[in-house]
Amino acid sequence: MWGWTLIAPALIFLVVLFFLPVIGVFVIAFSDWQFGASSLSFVGLANFREVIFDEGFRASLINTIVYVVMVVPGTVLAGLLIALLIESSHSCRALYRAVHFLPFMATATAMAISWEALLHPTIGLVNHSLAALGLPVANWLRDETTALPVLAVIGIWQNLGYAMVLFMAGLKSIPLDLYDAADVDGADQWLDRLRTVTLPMLGPVSMFVVIVVALRAFETFDTIQILTQGGPGHSSEMLLFTIYRESFEYLRAGYGAAVAIVFLAIVVALTLLQARSMDKRVHYQ
């Protein structure tokens, strides 16, 4: 009785804030309910059929996958590289850690507004710097060919500090005896030590970083809402923004709920597949 009493508040919040909304989304997905309407009618799988044949949804899905494919490897590789560089240095470590971790701590809205100023086509620092170097400039956020890659660069920059901190923690946990043993076995070059000791021992951390960064990439919304609103056209629209637009701008809550369920299924499936494939390559201490 005491145990149930102690966990009751957490269970209540879990049911109210998670399970009931999920059930509500499933109910709405099978209806024609519009946001704010006082009644609804069940339409079966009509919303899901519309999702499958909707060109806008397919474009949003492709953009989301391309974005994740760009952000996850870029964040992991850059975070690992910076962690290795900081750990190999003996001066200003705290400063370097703070500088690289600051973007992760900043609010998404403030970060997006700052990038909007930097990428402004006429007064932005990016175009001014490129022009000074004699390089071509662009309207980065209003060009269909550059909008999504620019958002990916911003995503890498935002998540870089998080990956760096986790990799630094993983590097700290590697026993120095392993490096001594590698030296004895002839792996005395930094590349050999990286390949035979560092990367295998960072396997669990790497798996965690990849999964978390992928989830954060799938959940990207703030930068799209502030910088591009999914445009130009559908070139930078991603699934979470599609759910928001269909549900709260077009007031098509039933269709938005169906997109949300498909989005949830895709994220869960990819996360499980990613975890299973990486777990086979991980060396646990």
C-alpha positions as MATLAB code, in Angstrom:
seq = 'MWGWTLIAPALIFLVVLFFLPVIGVFVIAFSDWQFGASSLSFVGLANFREVIFDEGFRASLINTIVYVVMVVPGTVLAGLLIALLIESSHSCRALYRAVHFLPFMATATAMAISWEALLHPTIGLVNHSLAALGLPVANWLRDETTALPVLAVIGIWQNLGYAMVLFMAGLKSIPLDLYDAADVDGADQWLDRLRTVTLPMLGPVSMFVVIVVALRAFETFDTIQILTQGGPGHSSEMLLFTIYRESFEYLRAGYGAAVAIVFLAIVVALTLLQARSMDKRVHYQ';
ca = [
       0.000    0.000    0.000;
       2.824    2.419    0.841;
       4.514    1.625   -2.463;
       1.394    2.378   -4.506;
       0.835    5.540   -2.467;
       4.332    6.800   -3.213;
       4.162    6.145   -6.958;
       0.553    7.341   -7.312;
       1.440   10.979   -8.215;
       3.816    9.840  -10.947;
       1.262    7.362  -12.290;
      -1.452   10.009  -12.344;
       0.731   12.437  -14.278;
       1.808    9.642  -16.650;
      -1.792    8.711  -17.408;
      -3.037   12.308  -17.726;
      -0.102   13.722  -19.700;
       0.833   10.706  -21.843;
      -1.602    7.806  -22.101;
      -4.827    9.829  -22.374;
      -3.425   12.184  -25.074;
      -2.143    9.184  -27.049;
      -5.571    7.542  -26.865;
      -7.143   10.860  -27.895;
      -4.852   11.117  -30.928;
      -5.807    7.603  -32.048;
      -9.511    8.397  -31.681;
      -9.213   11.678  -33.592;
      -7.173    9.995  -36.370;
     -10.179    7.842  -37.270;
     -12.559   10.811  -37.384;
     -13.187   13.942  -39.446;
     -12.925   16.226  -36.418;
     -11.748   19.749  -37.093;
     -10.013   21.728  -34.379;
     -12.608   23.660  -32.371;
     -15.618   21.715  -33.700;
     -18.208   20.473  -31.202;
     -18.917   17.184  -32.995;
     -17.141   14.548  -35.054;
     -17.896   11.567  -37.270;
     -15.795    8.446  -37.596;
     -14.417    7.923  -41.093;
     -12.395    4.755  -40.572;
      -9.099    4.665  -42.476;
      -9.935    7.598  -44.756;
      -7.353    9.892  -43.130;
      -4.616    7.273  -43.434;
      -5.454    6.677  -47.111;
      -5.174   10.413  -47.681;
      -1.792   10.428  -45.934;
      -0.490    7.674  -48.206;
      -1.511    9.444  -51.432;
      -0.716   13.008  -50.294;
       2.200   14.463  -52.267;
       2.790   17.047  -49.543;
       3.212   14.293  -46.951;
       5.641   12.393  -49.193;
       7.708   15.536  -49.699;
       7.710   16.166  -45.959;
       8.744   12.567  -45.265;
      11.604   12.719  -47.776;
      12.788   16.043  -46.343;
      12.742   14.591  -42.842;
      14.791   11.552  -43.853;
      17.299   13.671  -45.787;
      17.600   16.058  -42.843;
      18.217   13.214  -40.370;
      20.768   11.616  -42.716;
      22.681   14.906  -42.850;
      22.411   15.883  -39.182;
      23.166   12.593  -37.413;
      26.506   11.687  -39.073;
      27.600   15.323  -39.103;
      26.855   15.780  -35.404;
      28.435   12.486  -34.343;
      31.632   12.960  -36.360;
      32.070   16.622  -35.421;
      31.292   15.940  -31.747;
      33.797   13.086  -31.621;
      36.478   15.130  -33.374;
      36.072   18.105  -31.032;
      36.046   15.836  -27.970;
      39.295   14.209  -29.116;
      40.894   17.591  -29.772;
      39.875   18.991  -26.384;
      41.057   15.875  -24.536;
      44.395   15.997  -26.338;
      44.947   19.608  -25.265;
      46.049   20.632  -21.784;
      45.033   24.291  -21.861;
      41.686   26.127  -21.893;
      39.661   22.918  -21.737;
      36.865   24.534  -19.738;
      36.635   27.418  -22.215;
      36.449   25.101  -25.229;
      33.802   22.949  -23.561;
      31.680   25.989  -22.686;
      31.976   27.504  -26.175;
      30.887   24.333  -27.935;
      28.169   23.446  -25.415;
      26.565   26.910  -25.403;
      24.446   26.354  -28.578;
      22.809   23.316  -26.967;
      21.881   25.394  -23.906;
      20.446   28.293  -25.908;
      16.709   28.359  -26.567;
      15.717   27.274  -30.060;
      13.872   30.532  -30.706;
      16.845   32.750  -29.820;
      19.148   30.527  -31.855;
      16.869   30.658  -34.894;
      16.533   34.450  -34.733;
      20.316   34.784  -34.570;
      20.743   32.548  -37.611;
      18.056   34.493  -39.462;
      20.119   37.655  -38.994;
      23.354   35.925  -40.025;
      21.769   34.479  -43.183;
      19.953   37.648  -44.279;
      20.516   38.041  -48.042;
      21.586   41.700  -47.914;
      22.832   42.545  -44.422;
      23.741   39.089  -43.120;
      27.290   38.385  -41.966;
      27.472   35.154  -43.982;
      26.894   36.829  -47.350;
      29.133   39.755  -46.445;
      31.953   37.367  -45.560;
      31.498   35.365  -48.770;
      31.415   38.546  -50.858;
      34.604   39.780  -49.207;
      36.291   36.530  -50.198;
      35.016   36.776  -53.753;
      32.660   33.821  -53.345;
      29.049   33.688  -54.609;
      26.279   34.680  -52.218;
      22.734   33.345  -51.978;
      19.360   33.856  -50.375;
      19.978   30.812  -48.210;
      16.557   30.432  -46.614;
      14.486   31.261  -49.709;
      16.217   29.015  -52.215;
      14.810   25.495  -52.666;
      18.294   24.046  -53.154;
      19.821   25.551  -50.006;
      17.001   25.826  -47.432;
      17.140   22.229  -46.172;
      20.966   21.943  -46.117;
      21.154   25.220  -44.179;
      18.661   23.890  -41.633;
      20.803   20.747  -41.361;
      23.919   22.841  -40.661;
      22.012   24.677  -37.948;
      20.871   21.341  -36.493;
      24.457   20.051  -36.403;
      25.624   23.253  -34.738;
      22.885   23.042  -32.128;
      23.482   19.372  -31.181;
      27.260   19.467  -31.463;
      27.874   20.393  -27.826;
      25.665   17.600  -26.524;
      27.501   14.965  -28.554;
      30.852   16.453  -27.535;
      30.084   16.248  -23.798;
      28.953   12.635  -24.046;
      32.023   11.628  -26.037;
      34.283   13.400  -23.546;
      32.652   11.444  -20.724;
      33.227    8.256  -22.707;
      36.881    9.122  -23.282;
      37.351    9.711  -19.557;
      36.043    6.217  -18.804;
      38.543    4.389  -21.031;
      41.232    2.742  -18.828;
      44.734    3.986  -19.577;
      45.976    0.404  -19.268;
      44.386   -0.363  -22.620;
      46.527    2.256  -24.326;
      49.639    0.867  -22.612;
      48.707   -2.603  -23.827;
      48.159   -1.262  -27.336;
      51.653    0.294  -27.265;
      53.125   -3.045  -26.272;
      51.277   -4.745  -29.144;
      52.698   -2.243  -31.631;
      49.765    0.182  -31.913;
      51.881    3.188  -31.011;
      50.540    5.601  -33.669;
      47.547    7.783  -32.853;
      45.495    6.336  -35.706;
      46.158    2.785  -34.549;
      45.230    3.692  -30.969;
      42.062    5.371  -32.210;
      41.064    2.380  -34.321;
      41.938   -0.409  -31.878;
      41.128    1.164  -28.488;
      39.252    4.463  -28.553;
      36.494    3.789  -31.071;
      35.644    0.249  -29.854;
      35.483    1.419  -26.222;
      33.249    4.336  -27.238;
      30.721    1.921  -28.733;
      28.005    2.266  -26.045;
      28.365    6.052  -25.958;
      28.285    6.248  -29.741;
      25.086    4.202  -29.897;
      23.424    6.462  -27.328;
      24.549    9.628  -29.126;
      23.309    8.401  -32.509;
      19.873    7.457  -31.168;
      19.366   10.654  -29.155;
      20.581   12.951  -31.952;
      18.355   11.115  -34.445;
      15.332   11.596  -32.184;
      16.135   15.295  -31.778;
      16.498   15.611  -35.557;
      13.093   14.009  -36.122;
      11.598   16.475  -33.618;
      12.894   19.601  -35.373;
      10.190   22.252  -35.432;
      11.253   25.603  -33.973;
      13.873   26.470  -36.582;
      11.501   25.584  -39.423;
       8.659   27.639  -37.961;
      10.840   30.696  -37.457;
      13.179   30.545  -40.464;
      11.361   28.989  -43.417;
       7.771   27.994  -42.478;
       8.363   24.889  -44.576;
       9.186   26.863  -47.722;
       9.960   27.742  -50.325;
       7.248   25.397  -51.525;
       7.641   22.214  -49.501;
      11.443   22.162  -49.789;
      12.100   22.468  -46.038;
       8.855   21.145  -44.555;
       9.297   18.184  -42.203;
       6.849   15.837  -40.534;
       6.484   17.596  -37.193;
       5.802   20.884  -38.957;
       3.272   19.127  -41.206;
       1.423   17.862  -38.127;
       1.335   21.382  -36.691;
       0.223   23.001  -39.938;
      -2.539   20.498  -40.692;
      -3.864   20.497  -37.117;
      -3.601   24.143  -36.039;
      -3.387   26.223  -39.235;
      -5.699   24.255  -41.519;
      -7.687   22.956  -38.494;
      -7.749   19.428  -39.963;
      -7.188   17.698  -36.642;
      -8.234   14.261  -37.905;
      -5.731   14.307  -40.755;
      -3.052   15.813  -38.488;
      -3.587   13.032  -35.946;
      -3.195   10.426  -38.703;
       0.097   12.027  -39.759;
       1.176   12.023  -36.100;
       0.520    8.274  -35.800;
       2.444    7.544  -39.008;
       5.258    9.782  -37.774;
       5.354    7.970  -34.429;
       5.435    4.565  -36.142;
       8.316    5.639  -38.403;
      10.358    7.045  -35.524;
       9.836    3.975  -33.320;
      10.678    1.577  -36.161;
      13.830    3.432  -37.192;
      14.978    3.800  -33.579;
      14.560    0.077  -32.875;
      16.281   -0.840  -36.136;
      19.110    1.566  -35.406;
      19.574    0.302  -31.858;
      19.569   -3.350  -32.934;
      22.017   -2.852  -35.808;
      24.415   -0.778  -33.703;
      24.173   -3.020  -30.650;
      25.771   -5.861  -32.624;
      28.843   -3.684  -33.234;
      29.163   -2.347  -29.684;
      31.860   -3.564  -27.297;
      30.671   -3.211  -23.691;
      33.222   -2.831  -20.919;
];
